[in-house]
Amino acid sequence: QVNLVESGGGVVQAGGSLRLSCTASGSNFGDYTVAWFRQTTEKEREFVSLITGRGRGGRTYYGDSVKGRYTMSRDNAKMTVYLQMDSLKPEDTAVYFCAADRHLIVSTYRVASQYDHWGQGTQVTVFS
């Protein structure tokens, strides 16, 4: 069981940067795949990025809309994952959630319903 808390959201001008953090409490955090999803009132929860657990090499995956602009990393000693968001656009505005799970298979990595543990979300607003 892990509990997740996101931080780092805020308001930024287009072209700017933000870094989100997701800090966990619990055990065996390093074994968890951790993902970021985002959601607006108009759209369903969208996959943003993920990083696999140490058993799967800590690989990163990104959604097409953020590839090349966002970078995800993790520090297992601090039980924290980070999402560095650069070249932000107004369409990146959303509530960003982190999610974690230990038992995913590759084909379900991007499926929100497959994650058992969720944070409360942090708002990111990008203005032009």
TORPA-4810 file (N, C-alpha, C, O; in nm, 3 decimals):
<nodes>
NODE_1_0.084_-0.119_0.000_0.000_0.000_0.000_0.088_0.125_0.000_0.181_0.136_0.080_Q
NODE_2_0.059_0.216_-0.089_0.130_0.344_-0.091_0.028_0.457_-0.093_-0.081_0.444_-0.150_V
NODE_3_0.064_0.566_-0.032_-0.012_0.690_-0.042_0.070_0.790_-0.119_0.192_0.798_-0.101_N
NODE_4_0.005_0.866_-0.204_0.075_0.956_-0.296_0.029_1.099_-0.274_-0.090_1.124_-0.256_L
NODE_5_0.123_1.191_-0.275_0.092_1.333_-0.261_0.166_1.410_-0.369_0.289_1.406_-0.376_V
NODE_6_0.090_1.481_-0.453_0.150_1.562_-0.558_0.175_1.704_-0.507_0.106_1.752_-0.417_E
NODE_7_0.273_1.768_-0.566_0.301_1.909_-0.537_0.369_1.970_-0.658_0.414_1.899_-0.748_S
NODE_8_0.377_2.102_-0.659_0.450_2.172_-0.763_0.366_2.237_-0.870_0.420_2.306_-0.957_G
NODE_9_0.236_2.217_-0.865_0.152_2.283_-0.962_0.151_2.433_-0.944_0.198_2.485_-0.843_G
NODE_10_0.097_2.502_-1.042_0.090_2.647_-1.033_0.044_2.710_-1.162_-0.011_2.643_-1.249_G
NODE_11_0.067_2.840_-1.174_0.028_2.917_-1.291_0.154_2.966_-1.359_0.243_3.022_-1.294_V
NODE_12_0.163_2.945_-1.489_0.284_2.981_-1.563_0.246_3.030_-1.701_0.145_2.989_-1.757_V
NODE_13_0.326_3.117_-1.755_0.304_3.165_-1.891_0.348_3.060_-1.991_0.438_2.981_-1.964_Q
NODE_14_0.283_3.060_-2.107_0.320_2.968_-2.214_0.469_2.981_-2.245_0.523_3.092_-2.250_A
NODE_15_0.533_2.868_-2.266_0.676_2.864_-2.288_0.757_2.843_-2.162_0.877_2.815_-2.167_G
NODE_16_0.692_2.855_-2.049_0.760_2.838_-1.922_0.769_2.693_-1.879_0.735_2.602_-1.954_G
NODE_17_0.816_2.674_-1.756_0.841_2.541_-1.702_0.785_2.527_-1.562_0.772_2.624_-1.487_S
NODE_18_0.752_2.405_-1.528_0.714_2.368_-1.392_0.771_2.229_-1.365_0.791_2.150_-1.457_L
NODE_19_0.795_2.200_-1.239_0.833_2.065_-1.200_0.736_2.014_-1.095_0.723_2.072_-0.987_R
NODE_20_0.668_1.906_-1.128_0.578_1.841_-1.034_0.653_1.731_-0.959_0.745_1.668_-1.011_L
NODE_21_0.612_1.712_-0.835_0.665_1.604_-0.754_0.550_1.516_-0.705_0.439_1.564_-0.682_S
NODE_22_0.578_1.390_-0.691_0.484_1.296_-0.633_0.560_1.216_-0.529_0.648_1.137_-0.562_C
NODE_23_0.526_1.238_-0.403_0.597_1.174_-0.293_0.510_1.067_-0.232_0.391_1.087_-0.206_T
NODE_24_0.570_0.952_-0.210_0.496_0.836_-0.161_0.530_0.806_-0.017_0.639_0.840_0.031_A
NODE_25_0.438_0.744_0.050_0.464_0.683_0.180_0.418_0.538_0.170_0.323_0.507_0.099_S
NODE_26_0.487_0.453_0.239_0.457_0.311_0.229_0.586_0.235_0.209_0.694_0.285_0.238_G
NODE_27_0.574_0.115_0.159_0.692_0.030_0.143_0.709_-0.013_-0.001_0.614_-0.013_-0.080_S
NODE_28_0.832_-0.050_-0.034_0.864_-0.105_-0.166_0.830_-0.010_-0.280_0.793_-0.054_-0.389_N
NODE_29_0.843_0.117_-0.255_0.809_0.215_-0.358_0.887_0.191_-0.486_0.834_0.209_-0.596_F
NODE_30_1.011_0.150_-0.473_1.094_0.130_-0.590_1.041_0.024_-0.685_1.081_0.021_-0.802_G
NODE_31_0.955_-0.062_-0.639_0.899_-0.167_-0.724_0.778_-0.121_-0.805_0.733_-0.191_-0.895_D
NODE_32_0.727_-0.004_-0.772_0.605_0.043_-0.836_0.631_0.114_-0.968_0.725_0.191_-0.981_Y
NODE_33_0.546_0.086_-1.064_0.536_0.173_-1.181_0.456_0.296_-1.138_0.349_0.283_-1.078_T
NODE_34_0.506_0.413_-1.170_0.439_0.538_-1.134_0.411_0.617_-1.261_0.497_0.632_-1.347_V
NODE_35_0.291_0.667_-1.270_0.248_0.740_-1.390_0.191_0.876_-1.353_0.148_0.899_-1.240_A
NODE_36_0.192_0.963_-1.450_0.120_1.090_-1.442_0.007_1.087_-1.544_0.026_1.048_-1.660_W
NODE_37_-0.109_1.128_-1.498_-0.225_1.150_-1.584_-0.271_1.293_-1.563_-0.238_1.356_-1.463_F
NODE_38_-0.347_1.344_-1.658_-0.405_1.477_-1.641_-0.549_1.476_-1.686_-0.590_1.394_-1.768_R
NODE_39_-0.625_1.569_-1.630_-0.768_1.572_-1.660_-0.819_1.714_-1.656_-0.781_1.794_-1.570_Q
NODE_40_-0.907_1.744_-1.751_-0.981_1.870_-1.751_-1.129_1.837_-1.743_-1.169_1.721_-1.750_T
NODE_41_-1.211_1.941_-1.728_-1.355_1.917_-1.721_-1.411_1.872_-1.856_-1.517_1.810_-1.863_T
NODE_42_-1.336_1.903_-1.963_-1.384_1.867_-2.097_-1.337_1.731_-2.145_-1.395_1.674_-2.237_E
NODE_43_-1.231_1.679_-2.084_-1.170_1.558_-2.136_-1.162_1.449_-2.030_-1.164_1.477_-1.910_K
NODE_44_-1.154_1.327_-2.075_-1.128_1.216_-1.986_-0.982_1.220_-1.939_-0.900_1.292_-1.996_E
NODE_45_-0.952_1.143_-1.838_-0.817_1.139_-1.785_-0.721_1.091_-1.894_-0.742_0.986_-1.955_R
NODE_46_-0.618_1.167_-1.917_-0.524_1.144_-2.026_-0.389_1.098_-1.972_-0.338_1.155_-1.875_E
NODE_47_-0.333_0.997_-2.032_-0.200_0.951_-1.995_-0.097_1.056_-2.034_-0.100_1.110_-2.145_F
NODE_48_-0.005_1.085_-1.942_0.101_1.182_-1.968_0.237_1.113_-1.976_0.308_1.127_-2.076_V
NODE_49_0.273_1.038_-1.873_0.403_0.973_-1.871_0.405_0.868_-1.762_0.319_0.866_-1.674_S
NODE_50_0.505_0.780_-1.768_0.524_0.685_-1.660_0.670_0.645_-1.652_0.747_0.662_-1.747_L
NODE_51_0.704_0.591_-1.537_0.836_0.534_-1.518_0.818_0.401_-1.448_0.746_0.391_-1.349_I
NODE_52_0.883_0.299_-1.500_0.867_0.166_-1.443_0.949_0.150_-1.315_1.037_0.231_-1.285_T
NODE_53_0.919_0.044_-1.241_0.993_0.015_-1.120_1.131_-0.041_-1.150_1.165_-0.067_-1.266_G
NODE_54_1.209_-0.060_-1.046_1.347_-0.103_-1.066_1.355_-0.241_-1.128_1.451_-0.271_-1.198_R
NODE_55_1.257_-0.324_-1.104_1.257_-0.457_-1.166_1.240_-0.453_-1.317_1.268_-0.551_-1.386_G
NODE_56_1.194_-0.341_-1.367_1.173_-0.325_-1.512_1.259_-0.213_-1.567_1.229_-0.156_-1.672_R
NODE_57_1.363_-0.182_-1.495_1.465_-0.094_-1.550_1.443_0.055_-1.541_1.522_0.132_-1.595_G
NODE_58_1.335_0.098_-1.473_1.312_0.241_-1.464_1.293_0.309_-1.597_1.337_0.422_-1.617_G
NODE_59_1.229_0.241_-1.690_1.207_0.296_-1.823_1.097_0.402_-1.820_1.006_0.395_-1.738_R
NODE_60_1.107_0.498_-1.908_1.007_0.603_-1.918_0.930_0.593_-2.049_0.983_0.551_-2.151_T
NODE_61_0.805_0.633_-2.042_0.715_0.637_-2.157_0.641_0.769_-2.150_0.613_0.820_-2.042_Y
NODE_62_0.608_0.824_-2.267_0.542_0.953_-2.272_0.426_0.951_-2.371_0.429_0.881_-2.472_Y
NODE_63_0.324_1.029_-2.337_0.217_1.050_-2.432_0.264_1.136_-2.548_0.357_1.215_-2.533_G
NODE_64_0.200_1.122_-2.661_0.243_1.193_-2.781_0.238_1.344_-2.763_0.320_1.416_-2.819_D
NODE_65_0.142_1.392_-2.686_0.124_1.536_-2.673_0.232_1.603_-2.588_0.246_1.725_-2.591_S
NODE_66_0.309_1.524_-2.514_0.411_1.583_-2.426_0.551_1.536_-2.460_0.649_1.585_-2.403_V
NODE_67_0.563_1.443_-2.551_0.693_1.387_-2.585_0.786_1.497_-2.632_0.750_1.579_-2.716_K
NODE_68_0.907_1.497_-2.577_1.006_1.598_-2.614_0.999_1.723_-2.528_1.090_1.805_-2.532_G
NODE_69_0.892_1.738_-2.452_0.878_1.858_-2.365_0.880_1.822_-2.217_0.924_1.902_-2.135_R
NODE_70_0.834_1.703_-2.183_0.827_1.659_-2.045_0.933_1.552_-2.021_0.967_1.474_-2.110_Y
NODE_71_0.985_1.550_-1.898_1.082_1.449_-1.859_1.045_1.396_-1.721_1.026_1.473_-1.627_T
NODE_72_1.036_1.267_-1.710_1.000_1.205_-1.583_1.122_1.134_-1.525_1.202_1.075_-1.598_M
NODE_73_1.134_1.142_-1.393_1.245_1.075_-1.325_1.198_1.031_-1.188_1.090_1.069_-1.143_S
NODE_74_1.281_0.952_-1.122_1.245_0.908_-0.988_1.368_0.900_-0.899_1.479_0.875_-0.946_R
NODE_75_1.345_0.920_-0.771_1.448_0.904_-0.670_1.388_0.811_-0.566_1.312_0.853_-0.479_D
NODE_76_1.424_0.685_-0.574_1.361_0.587_-0.485_1.400_0.609_-0.339_1.321_0.581_-0.249_N
NODE_77_1.519_0.659_-0.315_1.560_0.687_-0.177_1.472_0.794_-0.113_1.446_0.790_0.007_A
NODE_78_1.426_0.888_-0.194_1.336_0.993_-0.145_1.190_0.957_-0.166_1.100_1.033_-0.129_K
NODE_79_1.166_0.842_-0.227_1.030_0.794_-0.255_0.952_0.901_-0.332_0.837_0.932_-0.299_M
NODE_80_1.016_0.955_-0.431_0.957_1.065_-0.506_0.981_1.046_-0.655_1.088_1.002_-0.697_T
NODE_81_0.881_1.080_-0.733_0.898_1.091_-0.877_0.874_1.236_-0.916_0.802_1.310_-0.849_V
NODE_82_0.937_1.274_-1.026_0.932_1.412_-1.072_0.883_1.416_-1.217_0.906_1.325_-1.295_Y
NODE_83_0.816_1.522_-1.247_0.776_1.548_-1.385_0.821_1.689_-1.420_0.760_1.787_-1.378_L
NODE_84_0.929_1.699_-1.497_0.977_1.827_-1.545_0.902_1.863_-1.671_0.907_1.789_-1.770_Q
NODE_85_0.833_1.974_-1.669_0.749_2.016_-1.781_0.806_2.145_-1.839_0.806_2.248_-1.773_M
NODE_86_0.853_2.138_-1.961_0.912_2.253_-2.030_0.828_2.290_-2.150_0.743_2.213_-2.195_D
NODE_87_0.852_2.409_-2.202_0.781_2.457_-2.321_0.630_2.438_-2.306_0.563_2.388_-2.396_S
NODE_88_0.579_2.478_-2.193_0.438_2.456_-2.162_0.348_2.535_-2.256_0.380_2.645_-2.301_L
NODE_89_0.233_2.475_-2.284_0.133_2.533_-2.373_0.002_2.549_-2.297_-0.021_2.479_-2.199_K
NODE_90_-0.084_2.639_-2.341_-0.216_2.651_-2.274_-0.292_2.520_-2.270_-0.367_2.494_-2.175_P
NODE_91_-0.276_2.437_-2.371_-0.348_2.309_-2.372_-0.294_2.208_-2.271_-0.351_2.101_-2.255_E
NODE_92_-0.185_2.242_-2.204_-0.135_2.158_-2.095_-0.208_2.185_-1.965_-0.189_2.114_-1.866_D
NODE_93_-0.291_2.287_-1.964_-0.368_2.319_-1.844_-0.457_2.203_-1.805_-0.536_2.153_-1.886_T
NODE_94_-0.445_2.159_-1.681_-0.522_2.044_-1.632_-0.489_2.021_-1.485_-0.399_2.084_-1.430_A
NODE_95_-0.564_1.931_-1.424_-0.524_1.876_-1.295_-0.438_1.754_-1.324_-0.479_1.665_-1.398_V
NODE_96_-0.321_1.751_-1.265_-0.227_1.642_-1.286_-0.230_1.549_-1.166_-0.219_1.593_-1.051_Y
NODE_97_-0.244_1.420_-1.194_-0.251_1.318_-1.092_-0.133_1.222_-1.108_-0.095_1.189_-1.220_F
NODE_98_-0.076_1.178_-0.998_0.015_1.065_-1.007_-0.056_0.939_-0.959_-0.147_0.944_-0.876_C
NODE_99_-0.013_0.829_-1.014_-0.074_0.700_-0.985_0.036_0.595_-0.979_0.140_0.609_-1.043_A
NODE_100_0.012_0.491_-0.902_0.114_0.388_-0.887_0.051_0.250_-0.880_-0.062_0.233_-0.834_A
NODE_101_0.126_0.154_-0.926_0.081_0.015_-0.918_0.201_-0.077_-0.934_0.299_-0.041_-0.999_D
NODE_102_0.193_-0.193_-0.873_0.304_-0.289_-0.881_0.283_-0.399_-0.982_0.377_-0.471_-1.015_R
NODE_103_0.161_-0.415_-1.032_0.128_-0.537_-1.104_0.083_-0.513_-1.247_0.007_-0.593_-1.303_H
NODE_104_0.128_-0.405_-1.305_0.086_-0.374_-1.441_0.163_-0.459_-1.541_0.275_-0.502_-1.515_L
NODE_105_0.102_-0.482_-1.654_0.173_-0.536_-1.769_0.186_-0.425_-1.872_0.114_-0.325_-1.867_I
NODE_106_0.277_-0.443_-1.963_0.311_-0.334_-2.055_0.189_-0.282_-2.128_0.176_-0.161_-2.149_V
NODE_107_0.101_-0.370_-2.168_-0.014_-0.330_-2.248_-0.113_-0.244_-2.170_-0.200_-0.182_-2.230_S
NODE_108_-0.101_-0.238_-2.038_-0.195_-0.159_-1.957_-0.129_-0.038_-1.894_-0.193_0.031_-1.814_T
NODE_109_-0.006_-0.012_-1.926_0.066_0.100_-1.864_-0.010_0.232_-1.876_-0.007_0.314_-1.784_Y
NODE_110_-0.076_0.253_-1.989_-0.136_0.385_-2.016_-0.283_0.391_-1.980_-0.351_0.488_-2.013_R
NODE_111_-0.333_0.289_-1.913_-0.475_0.279_-1.882_-0.498_0.320_-1.737_-0.453_0.252_-1.645_V
NODE_112_-0.567_0.430_-1.717_-0.584_0.485_-1.582_-0.653_0.386_-1.488_-0.616_0.376_-1.371_A
NODE_113_-0.749_0.315_-1.537_-0.826_0.225_-1.451_-0.744_0.110_-1.396_-0.788_0.040_-1.304_S
NODE_114_-0.624_0.088_-1.451_-0.540_-0.022_-1.405_-0.457_0.014_-1.281_-0.393_-0.072_-1.222_Q
NODE_115_-0.457_0.140_-1.245_-0.376_0.184_-1.131_-0.459_0.183_-1.003_-0.571_0.234_-1.000_Y
NODE_116_-0.402_0.126_-0.899_-0.475_0.113_-0.772_-0.457_0.232_-0.679_-0.543_0.258_-0.595_D
NODE_117_-0.347_0.306_-0.694_-0.315_0.410_-0.597_-0.305_0.544_-0.667_-0.239_0.557_-0.770_H
NODE_118_-0.371_0.644_-0.611_-0.378_0.777_-0.673_-0.354_0.886_-0.570_-0.389_0.874_-0.453_W
NODE_119_-0.293_0.994_-0.617_-0.285_1.114_-0.537_-0.409_1.200_-0.557_-0.501_1.163_-0.629_G
NODE_120_-0.408_1.315_-0.490_-0.526_1.402_-0.492_-0.525_1.499_-0.610_-0.627_1.561_-0.639_Q
NODE_121_-0.413_1.512_-0.676_-0.402_1.598_-0.793_-0.346_1.735_-0.761_-0.358_1.783_-0.648_G
NODE_122_-0.284_1.796_-0.859_-0.233_1.932_-0.846_-0.265_2.009_-0.975_-0.248_1.956_-1.085_T
NODE_123_-0.310_2.132_-0.960_-0.355_2.211_-1.074_-0.237_2.277_-1.144_-0.151_2.338_-1.081_Q
NODE_124_-0.234_2.263_-1.275_-0.138_2.334_-1.360_-0.218_2.421_-1.456_-0.306_2.373_-1.528_V
NODE_125_-0.187_2.549_-1.457_-0.255_2.644_-1.545_-0.151_2.718_-1.627_-0.059_2.779_-1.573_T
NODE_126_-0.166_2.712_-1.759_-0.074_2.779_-1.851_-0.152_2.884_-1.928_-0.249_2.852_-1.996_V
NODE_127_-0.110_3.009_-1.919_-0.180_3.117_-1.988_-0.093_3.169_-2.102_0.030_3.165_-2.096_F
NODE_128_-0.160_3.218_-2.205_-0.089_3.267_-2.323_-0.065_3.417_-2.316_-0.006_3.475_-2.407_S
</nodes>
